[in-house]
Amino acid sequence: MVQTASSQAGTLESNDIFIRMTQVPEGGESSVSVESIVMKQFGEDIIKTITQCLEDSGLKGVNIRANDRGALQCTILARMEAAITRYKESIQ
């Protein structure tokens, strides 16, 4: 049985964001998908924030799925930091 690394952070409550990170198959590219109640207004900013956090972490081959409920940027950053830390712990 092959074990894959994964992590999650956040909730589906109002003004929060739920982030799930999973390992992609070897050699696969990282990807980010976002579902948000404010996608039309702030979708680009949410994706940019998540992508920048991923790049800053140095992680490669990670699939990120985010479900946003109107989180502020500081909340997105905090949830990403938690998910990244948990992900790194799961691969050690």
GIGIKA-V237174 format. One record per helix or strand of 2 or more residues. SS is the DSSP state (2 for helix, 1 for strand). FROM is the first residue (numbers start at 1). TO is the last residue. If there is no record, write none. Layout:
[[SS/FROM/TO] [SS/FROM/TO]]
This chain:
[[1/6/9] [1/17/23] [1/31/36] [2/39/57] [1/62/68] [2/73/90]]
